[in-house]
Amino acid sequence: MNNSNVIPIYPHFKLNGNHLNTDELYSVAYSFIKEGEEYEELIGNFLLDWLNESYSTIKLRTSGTTGAPKPIFIAKTKMKASALATQKRFKLPSKTKALLCIPANYVAGRMMLVRALVLGWEIDTIQPKTKALEKIDKNYDFCALTPHQLSNSLNHLHRVKKIIVGGAPVNNSLLKKLKSVSAKIYETYGMTETVTHVAARRINSMKSTSDKPFKALSGVHFSVNKNNCLIINAPKIIEDPIQTRDVVDLVDENQFFWKGRLDNVINSGGVKINPESLEKEIQNQITHNFFLTGVKDQDLGDKLVMLVEEDGNKKPQKDEIMHQLKQLDFSKIKIPKEIIVVSKFVKTRTGKIDRKATLKKYLNQ
């Protein structure tokens, strides 16, 4: 037996109301795989990998934040270190009542299980759905949601004391709806390579969220390269610093404001535009799903355009949208030169808009 590959289960750990030792957890995992629903099979497969004494690492697949998506192997000890950092940041002791309502085939769901195992949480598992909290019949201390789940669970967020949300930025429209929610809600920043979040910011306090930077978890420090792309230093969780392609305004080594992806920066007539930042400025004005991007232009190099997704209930009207945009106090360079209505945005496997694939599908860009 290779004890270095075994991370002990904390004595207070519970799964779906049951105290389980290692042998009992093996049995439950096998039962999930053989007889459970699809989401339970994913949980069972991960638990068997975690408990396997032959494995010192867990195989994960990156989301593409630092490059093309690829499989990577993360040491179990690093995953435990991440769990401990989360515990310290959000004050989540043993016997924390947690809910797993996101899939266990991605790092965010797997880390909910790891936290429960190594911190001694009492975790319940339910089928991941858009309306994640609609049918729960008890209160919880902690859970993780996607922005889409968060926006579809507004009437039930009071059932959880602390909620983390990640995977995609939270838009201004949703932020406004969260102001009166009693739960403490935190937007997180991280990726598979950093074993989920390395920074977080509270997004539903009474203070203006636009002025709040992301703050590093314990043991994490930040710097930037010449393009102002974030470099993550987290020696307890990652072996070497990670160079991201996220453009930020660095406050200090512990705080930053996220501006957008370097890959998405538009150079229009020599002026660099971060489309994600501009989207936040105008999204309250536009009721349809949209994103901003650059397309090739003979004069400008790239011209700023807006792609709008068709809505079956209310078809987007280009003239109306352009009129709304021109009401904003923007410089001319920030007003899209063209509005393009498309039938449906292409999405990534994690539900984010795939800008490049959408452009390629509709515009051959």
C-alpha positions as CSV (number, residue, x, y, z in Angstrom):
1,M,0.0,0.0,0.0
2,N,1.4,3.4,-1.0
3,N,0.2,5.7,1.9
4,S,1.5,8.8,0.1
5,N,-1.4,8.4,-2.3
6,V,-4.0,8.2,0.4
7,I,-5.7,11.4,1.6
8,P,-7.5,10.4,4.9
9,I,-11.3,11.0,5.0
10,Y,-12.1,13.5,7.8
11,P,-14.1,11.8,10.5
12,H,-17.1,14.2,10.3
13,F,-17.6,13.6,6.5
14,K,-21.1,12.7,5.5
15,L,-22.5,11.9,2.0
16,N,-26.2,12.3,1.6
17,G,-26.8,12.1,5.3
18,N,-24.6,9.1,6.0
19,H,-21.2,8.9,7.8
20,L,-19.0,6.8,5.6
21,N,-15.5,5.3,6.2
22,T,-13.3,4.4,3.3
23,D,-14.7,0.9,2.8
24,E,-18.3,2.2,2.9
25,L,-17.5,5.0,0.5
26,Y,-16.1,2.4,-2.0
27,S,-19.4,0.5,-1.8
28,V,-21.4,3.7,-2.4
29,A,-19.2,4.7,-5.3
30,Y,-19.6,1.3,-7.0
31,S,-23.4,1.5,-6.4
32,F,-23.5,4.9,-8.0
33,I,-21.7,3.6,-11.1
34,K,-23.8,0.4,-11.4
35,E,-27.2,1.6,-10.4
36,G,-27.2,5.4,-10.2
37,E,-28.3,8.1,-12.5
38,E,-25.8,9.7,-14.9
39,Y,-24.7,12.4,-12.5
40,E,-24.2,9.8,-9.8
41,E,-22.1,7.7,-12.1
42,L,-19.8,10.7,-12.5
43,I,-19.5,11.1,-8.8
44,G,-18.8,7.4,-8.3
45,N,-16.1,7.4,-11.0
46,F,-14.3,10.3,-9.3
47,L,-14.6,8.8,-5.8
48,L,-13.0,5.6,-7.0
49,D,-10.1,7.5,-8.5
50,W,-9.7,9.6,-5.3
51,L,-9.7,6.5,-3.1
52,N,-7.4,4.4,-5.4
53,E,-4.1,4.0,-3.5
54,S,-2.2,3.5,-6.8
55,Y,-3.0,7.0,-8.0
56,S,-1.2,10.1,-6.7
57,T,-2.9,12.3,-9.2
58,I,-6.3,12.9,-10.7
59,K,-6.9,13.4,-14.4
60,L,-8.7,16.6,-15.3
61,R,-9.4,18.4,-18.6
62,T,-8.6,22.1,-18.9
63,S,-11.2,24.6,-20.1
64,G,-8.8,26.4,-22.5
65,T,-8.1,29.5,-20.3
66,T,-4.3,29.1,-20.7
67,G,-4.3,27.5,-24.1
68,A,-6.0,24.7,-26.1
69,P,-8.1,22.3,-23.9
70,K,-6.0,19.3,-22.9
71,P,-5.9,16.6,-20.2
72,I,-3.7,17.4,-17.2
73,F,-2.9,15.5,-14.0
74,I,-3.3,17.2,-10.6
75,A,-1.7,15.8,-7.5
76,K,-4.2,14.8,-4.8
77,T,-2.1,16.8,-2.3
78,K,-2.6,19.9,-4.4
79,M,-6.3,19.4,-4.4
80,K,-6.3,19.1,-0.7
81,A,-4.3,22.4,-0.4
82,S,-6.9,24.1,-2.6
83,A,-9.6,22.8,-0.3
84,L,-7.8,24.2,2.7
85,A,-7.5,27.6,1.0
86,T,-11.2,27.6,0.3
87,Q,-12.0,26.7,3.9
88,K,-9.8,29.6,5.2
89,R,-11.2,32.2,2.7
90,F,-14.9,31.5,3.2
91,K,-14.7,30.3,6.8
92,L,-16.2,26.8,6.3
93,P,-15.3,24.5,9.2
94,S,-16.0,20.8,9.6
95,K,-19.7,19.8,9.6
96,T,-20.4,22.5,7.0
97,K,-23.6,21.6,5.2
98,A,-22.8,21.7,1.5
99,L,-24.8,21.0,-1.7
100,L,-23.3,19.5,-4.9
101,C,-25.5,20.6,-7.8
102,I,-22.9,20.9,-10.6
103,P,-21.5,18.0,-12.6
104,A,-18.7,15.9,-11.1
105,N,-16.9,15.5,-14.4
106,Y,-15.4,19.0,-14.2
107,V,-13.0,20.4,-11.6
108,A,-15.5,22.6,-9.9
109,G,-17.8,19.7,-9.0
110,R,-14.9,17.4,-8.1
111,M,-13.5,20.0,-5.8
112,M,-16.8,20.2,-3.9
113,L,-16.4,16.5,-3.2
114,V,-12.7,16.9,-2.2
115,R,-13.6,19.7,0.2
116,A,-16.2,17.5,1.8
117,L,-13.8,14.5,2.1
118,V,-10.8,16.4,3.5
119,L,-12.6,19.1,5.6
120,G,-15.3,16.9,7.1
121,W,-18.3,18.5,5.4
122,E,-21.8,17.0,5.3
123,I,-22.5,17.1,1.5
124,D,-25.7,16.2,-0.3
125,T,-25.7,15.5,-4.1
126,I,-28.6,16.3,-6.5
127,Q,-29.0,16.2,-10.2
128,P,-27.4,19.3,-11.8
129,K,-30.2,21.4,-13.3
130,T,-30.7,24.9,-14.5
131,K,-33.1,25.6,-11.6
132,A,-30.6,24.0,-9.2
133,L,-32.2,25.0,-5.9
134,E,-35.9,24.7,-6.8
135,K,-36.7,21.4,-5.1
136,I,-34.3,21.3,-2.1
137,D,-36.1,20.9,1.2
138,K,-33.4,22.0,3.6
139,N,-30.9,24.8,4.2
140,Y,-27.2,24.7,3.4
141,D,-24.1,26.6,4.4
142,F,-22.3,26.5,1.1
143,C,-22.7,25.5,-2.6
144,A,-21.2,26.3,-6.0
145,L,-23.4,27.5,-9.0
146,T,-22.8,28.5,-12.5
147,P,-24.0,32.0,-13.5
148,H,-26.9,30.4,-15.4
149,Q,-28.0,28.4,-12.4
150,L,-27.7,31.5,-10.2
151,S,-29.9,33.6,-12.5
152,N,-32.5,30.8,-12.5
153,S,-32.5,30.3,-8.7
154,L,-33.2,33.8,-7.5
155,N,-36.3,32.8,-5.5
156,H,-34.4,30.0,-3.7
157,L,-31.0,31.6,-2.9
158,H,-32.0,32.2,0.7
159,R,-31.7,28.5,1.3
160,V,-27.9,28.8,1.2
161,K,-25.7,31.0,3.4
162,K,-22.7,31.3,1.1
163,I,-22.6,30.7,-2.7
164,I,-19.7,30.8,-5.0
165,V,-20.3,31.3,-8.7
166,G,-17.7,30.8,-11.5
167,G,-17.1,29.6,-15.0
168,A,-18.1,32.8,-16.7
169,P,-18.4,36.5,-15.6
170,V,-21.6,37.6,-13.8
171,N,-23.3,40.3,-15.9
172,N,-24.6,43.6,-14.5
173,S,-28.2,42.7,-15.0
174,L,-27.8,39.7,-12.7
175,L,-25.7,41.7,-10.2
176,K,-28.6,44.1,-9.7
177,K,-31.0,41.2,-8.9
178,L,-28.7,39.9,-6.2
179,K,-28.6,43.1,-4.1
180,S,-31.5,42.0,-1.9
181,V,-30.5,38.4,-1.5
182,S,-29.6,37.3,2.0
183,A,-27.0,34.8,0.9
184,K,-23.4,35.9,0.7
185,I,-22.5,35.5,-3.0
186,Y,-19.0,35.5,-4.3
187,E,-17.7,35.6,-7.9
188,T,-14.6,33.4,-8.2
189,Y,-11.6,33.5,-10.6
190,G,-9.7,30.4,-11.5
191,M,-9.3,27.5,-13.9
192,T,-8.6,23.8,-14.0
193,E,-4.9,24.4,-13.9
194,T,-5.2,26.2,-10.5
195,V,-7.6,23.6,-9.1
196,T,-10.6,26.0,-9.2
197,H,-10.5,29.4,-7.7
198,V,-7.5,31.4,-6.6
199,A,-9.4,34.7,-6.1
200,A,-12.9,35.8,-5.2
201,R,-14.9,39.0,-4.8
202,R,-18.2,39.5,-3.0
203,I,-20.9,40.6,-5.5
204,N,-24.0,41.3,-3.5
205,S,-23.0,43.6,-0.7
206,M,-24.4,47.1,-0.5
207,K,-21.2,48.6,-1.9
208,S,-20.8,49.0,-5.7
209,T,-19.5,45.8,-7.2
210,S,-17.9,47.7,-10.1
211,D,-15.3,49.0,-7.6
212,K,-14.5,45.6,-6.1
213,P,-11.4,43.8,-7.3
214,F,-10.8,40.0,-7.1
215,K,-8.8,39.2,-4.0
216,A,-6.3,36.3,-3.8
217,L,-6.8,33.3,-1.6
218,S,-4.2,32.6,1.1
219,G,-0.8,31.7,-0.4
220,V,-1.6,33.2,-3.9
221,H,0.1,36.2,-5.5
222,F,-0.3,37.9,-8.8
223,S,1.8,39.8,-11.3
224,V,1.4,40.7,-15.0
225,N,3.4,40.5,-18.2
226,K,4.0,43.3,-20.8
227,N,0.4,42.8,-22.2
228,N,-1.1,43.2,-18.7
229,C,-2.0,39.5,-18.7
230,L,-2.3,37.9,-15.3
231,I,0.4,35.6,-13.9
232,I,-0.6,33.4,-11.1
233,N,1.8,32.3,-8.3
234,A,0.4,29.7,-6.0
235,P,3.2,27.4,-4.8
236,K,1.0,25.3,-2.6
237,I,-1.4,24.5,-5.5
238,I,0.7,24.7,-8.7
239,E,4.4,23.9,-9.2
240,D,5.2,26.8,-11.5
241,P,3.6,30.3,-12.1
242,I,0.8,30.2,-14.7
243,Q,0.7,32.7,-17.5
244,T,-2.9,33.4,-18.4
245,R,-4.3,35.3,-21.3
246,D,-6.7,37.4,-19.1
247,V,-6.0,41.1,-19.3
248,V,-6.3,42.7,-15.9
249,D,-5.6,46.0,-14.0
250,L,-3.3,44.9,-11.2
251,V,-4.0,46.7,-7.9
252,D,-1.2,44.9,-6.0
253,E,0.1,41.4,-5.7
254,N,-3.1,40.3,-4.0
255,Q,-5.8,42.1,-6.0
256,F,-6.8,42.8,-9.6
257,F,-9.7,43.9,-11.8
258,W,-10.5,41.6,-14.7
259,K,-10.8,43.3,-18.1
260,G,-11.2,40.6,-20.7
261,R,-9.3,38.0,-22.7
262,L,-6.3,39.0,-24.7
263,D,-7.5,36.7,-27.6
264,N,-10.6,38.9,-27.8
265,V,-9.0,42.3,-27.8
266,I,-10.0,44.4,-30.9
267,N,-7.5,46.7,-32.6
268,S,-9.7,49.2,-34.4
269,G,-7.9,52.0,-36.1
270,G,-5.0,51.6,-33.6
271,V,-7.3,51.8,-30.6
272,K,-7.4,48.6,-28.4
273,I,-10.9,47.6,-27.2
274,N,-11.6,45.0,-24.5
275,P,-15.0,43.7,-25.7
276,E,-15.9,42.0,-22.4
277,S,-15.4,45.3,-20.5
278,L,-17.5,47.2,-23.1
279,E,-20.2,44.5,-22.9
280,K,-20.6,45.2,-19.2
281,E,-21.0,48.9,-19.9
282,I,-23.9,48.5,-22.4
283,Q,-25.7,45.3,-21.4
284,N,-28.3,47.1,-19.3
285,Q,-29.3,48.9,-22.5
286,I,-29.8,45.7,-24.6
287,T,-32.4,43.1,-23.7
288,H,-31.2,40.4,-26.2
289,N,-28.3,38.1,-25.8
290,F,-25.3,39.6,-27.6
291,F,-21.5,39.8,-27.7
292,L,-19.0,42.2,-29.3
293,T,-16.2,41.2,-31.5
294,G,-13.9,42.5,-34.3
295,V,-14.2,41.6,-37.9
296,K,-11.6,42.4,-40.6
297,D,-11.9,45.8,-42.2
298,Q,-9.9,47.4,-45.0
299,D,-9.7,50.8,-43.3
300,L,-9.7,50.0,-39.6
301,G,-7.9,46.7,-39.5
302,D,-10.7,45.4,-37.3
303,K,-14.1,47.0,-36.9
304,L,-16.3,46.6,-33.8
305,V,-19.5,44.6,-34.5
306,M,-22.3,43.3,-32.3
307,L,-23.7,39.8,-32.8
308,V,-27.2,39.4,-31.4
309,E,-28.9,36.1,-30.9
310,E,-32.4,35.6,-32.2
311,D,-35.2,35.3,-29.6
312,G,-38.3,33.4,-30.5
313,N,-40.5,35.7,-28.4
314,K,-39.0,39.0,-29.6
315,K,-37.0,39.2,-32.8
316,P,-34.1,41.7,-32.5
317,Q,-34.5,44.9,-34.5
318,K,-31.2,46.3,-35.7
319,D,-32.4,49.9,-36.0
320,E,-33.9,49.8,-32.5
321,I,-30.7,48.4,-31.0
322,M,-28.5,50.9,-32.7
323,H,-30.7,53.7,-31.5
324,Q,-30.3,52.4,-27.9
325,L,-26.6,52.3,-28.3
326,K,-26.4,55.8,-29.5
327,Q,-28.1,57.1,-26.4
328,L,-25.1,56.1,-24.4
329,D,-22.4,58.6,-23.6
330,F,-19.7,56.8,-25.6
331,S,-16.9,57.8,-27.9
332,K,-17.5,56.9,-31.5
333,I,-15.0,54.1,-31.4
334,K,-17.1,52.3,-28.8
335,I,-20.3,52.2,-30.9
336,P,-20.5,49.0,-33.0
337,K,-20.1,49.7,-36.7
338,E,-22.6,46.9,-37.5
339,I,-25.2,44.7,-35.8
340,I,-25.5,41.2,-37.0
341,V,-28.4,39.0,-36.0
342,V,-27.7,35.2,-35.9
343,S,-30.0,32.3,-35.1
344,K,-28.0,30.7,-32.3
345,F,-24.7,31.3,-30.6
346,V,-22.2,28.4,-30.6
347,K,-21.4,27.3,-27.0
348,T,-18.4,25.6,-25.4
349,R,-18.8,22.3,-23.5
350,T,-19.1,24.4,-20.3
351,G,-21.8,26.6,-21.7
352,K,-19.8,29.7,-22.5
353,I,-20.3,31.6,-25.8
354,D,-17.7,30.4,-28.2
355,R,-17.0,33.7,-30.0
356,K,-14.6,32.3,-32.6
357,A,-16.8,29.4,-33.5
358,T,-19.8,31.6,-33.8
359,L,-17.9,34.0,-36.1
360,K,-16.7,31.2,-38.2
361,K,-20.2,29.7,-38.5
362,Y,-21.9,32.9,-39.6
363,L,-19.3,35.2,-41.0
364,N,-16.4,32.9,-42.2
365,Q,-14.0,34.9,-40.1
